């Protein structure tokens, strides 16, 4: 079943499918991340999948907007904006902080639009009721930079440039506050299929902690462990996208 196209949204950078859209994959970046992290995904995910890369306030095209500092507020805003894209099935993918956002958005959509979410993909993040509070956002600039270096994320080198640091640090600090102050009060299950991904050397979100996403799954659950650390998604990009593409194919068949 092909779906129609909604009006452009400030919240999402659309990467159209090379053919009729059968499912939309909403991608939610990590702390300090941006929509450009997902800019080539549609080439690998194949025909029928339209990628909606989420644009958080306070960066890139939205640099003039104030950053959000609450995961609940961010999830509310994303879920509300997604209502214009529910003319067909959607799946959500979130990496690190984005996994928590994806989970909360899924809960909201399953409540307001039952059956709209075909699947949830979470990456490099502990189960929502097990997230450990952190205070990185309270550190000085060098402390925040050191945490980014430790995680080894895409674009970390940009923060070594003093002229860029002034622009990039405020949204990064806001995201660390979102990620560090969030914890679900109880493991509310999602009804859609849930697939989790972990880096086998990730000390912040170890595979055993990621496996416990099964406790918030009322449907099928599966864990895939990839070589690498917190940002295994960079070195293992092709293998990860091949697996996601396979699962999306199954969701499209189920939705047809």
N, C-alpha and C positions, 0 to 999 in steps of 0.2 A: 504494500500500500504506500503510495507516494503521499507526501504532505506538502502543503502550500508554504509560502514564505511570508513571515511577518515583516513589519516595518523595521528598519535599522534601529539598534538600541545602543545607547551610550555604554551600557553595562557589558556588552558582548562584542567581541571581534569575530565576525563570521568567516569561516573557511568553508565555502560551499562544497558539496559533494559533486564528483564528476558524473552526474546523472541524477535521476529523480531521488529526492530525499525520502528515506524510509525511517530514519532514526536520527535524533540529534544527541551528540555527546557534549555535555557541558563540563568544561575543564576549569578547575579552581586551583590557582597557584599557591605555592608555599609562601612562608613569611619572606617578604622582600621580593617576591616574584611578581611577574607581570604576564599579560596575555601572550606576549611574544615567545614565552617559553614553549608554547604549543603551536607555533606558527607553521610547522611542516607536518603536523600529525595527519592531516587529511590525506596526504599523499600515500601514507602507509595503511590507513584504516580502510581505504577502498570505497567502491561505489556504494551509494545509498546512505553514507554517514556524513552528516554535516557537523562540523566542530564549532562550538560556541566557546571561545576562550574568554574567560571572565576578566573584566577590567575593573580592578579595585580603585576606589577614589584615592587621589593623592599621588598618582604616578602616570607617566607617559601622557596620553591624551587628556587625562583628568588631573594633571599636576596642580591645577589651581584650586581644586576642591579639598576640603579638610578630610583627613584620614579618619576612618572609623576606628574605634578602639574597643569595641565589644563584639564578640563573635555572634551573639544573639542578634544584634542590630544588623550585622553584615548578612547573616542568614535570612533575616526578615526581608531585607532589600533585594537580595538575589532571588528568593522565592517569589516575591511580588512581581519582579521584572520577568520572570520565566513564565508567568501565566499567559503572556502573549505568544509563547512558543509551544503551547500544549495542544496544537492541532494534530499532533502525532506523538508517538512515544519518545521519551527522553531517557538518557542514562547520565549519571554523574560520575566524574573522576576527580579526585582530589589528592594532592601530594602534600604530606606533612600537615601544616596548618590547614591546607585546603581539604584534607580528608575530613577534619572535624566540621568544616563549613559544609562539605558535601553531605555529610550525615544529617546535620541539622536542617538543611534545605530539603532533603528527602523526607524527613519526618513532617515538615510543614506541607509539602506537596501531597504526601500520602493522606494527610488529613483533609486538605482542601480540594484535591483533585484525585480521588482514588483511582488507581490503575494507570496514572499518567507516567509514573517512573518505572521504566522497564528493568533497570539494574543500577547498582551502586558499586563503584570501584574505589577502594581506598589504598593509599600508599604511604609507607614510612611514617606511620603514626600509631600510637597506642590506642586501644579501644577507648571510646569516649568516656566511660565511667572509671577509667584507670589512668587518665592523663595526669602527670605529675605537675603541680603548679611550679612555675619558674619565674625568676625575677630578672631576666636578662634586660628587660626594658628599663630597669632602674639603674643599670650600670652606666658609667661614663662612655663617651664615644669609643674609646679604645677597647673597653670591655665588650661592647656590642660588636665591634669589628673582629675581635678575637673569637667570638662565638661563630661568626660567619666563616672565618677561616677554618675553624674546627670542623664545621659541617661540610665545607668544601663545595658550596653550591655554585651553580652557573651564575656568572657575573660577579663573583666575589672579588675578582681582580679589579673591577671598576671602582670599588671602594678605596683602593689604594691611591686613586687620583684625587687630590684635595679638592679640585674644582667640582668633581662629580659627587664627592662625599657629602657636601652640603645639601645637595638635591636628594640623594638616595637615603640618607640616614633617617630623616623624619618618618617616611612610610615604613621603613624597616623597623624602627623602634615601635611604631604603632602596631605593626603586625606581631612583633614579639610580645607586646602587651596582650593582644587578642589571644595568641597561642598559649601564653603563660598563665592567664587568669581563667581560662575556660576549663570546666569539667562538668560533664553531664551528671546530674544528681542521681540518676538511676539508669540502668541499661534498657532503655526503651527500644524494642526491636523494630527493624524495618521489615516490610513484607516482601519486598522485591529480592531477587537474587543478589548476593553480596560476594564480591571477589576482592581479596586483600593481597597486597604485594609488600615484600620486605627485602631489605638488603641483608645478607647473611652476616655482614660485619658492622651493621648499624648498632652503635652502642646507645643511641638515644631512643630508638624504637626497635628493639630486638625482635627477631621472629616470634619468640614465645609470647611477647606482649601483643604483637600484631595479630597472632592467631586468636586472641581472645575477642576479636571482633565477632567471632562466632556467637558470642553471648548477646549480641544485638541483632541477630539474624533470625527471623521467623521462617525464612525460606532457605533455598540452597546457599551453601557457603563453601568457599575454597580459598586456600592460601597458597601463594606462589612465592618462593624464596629465590632471589636473584643474587649472583655474585656482586660484591661491592658493599659500600656503606650507605649513608643516609641519602646520597644522591646517586645511587645505583642507576637511576633512571637516565642518567647521561651516558654512562659507559655501556649500559645494557638497553639502550633505546630501542634498537631493532627487535631484540627478543621480546621486550615488554610489549611493544606495539603489535607484534605478531600475535601474541597471546590475547591482548585486548581485542584485536580485530576478529579473532576466532570467536570470542565470547559475544561480541556485538552481533556477529552473524547469526549466532544461536538466538539472541534476543529478537532480531528482526524476523526470523522464521516463526518464533513463538507469537509475535505480534501480528503476523499477517493473517 
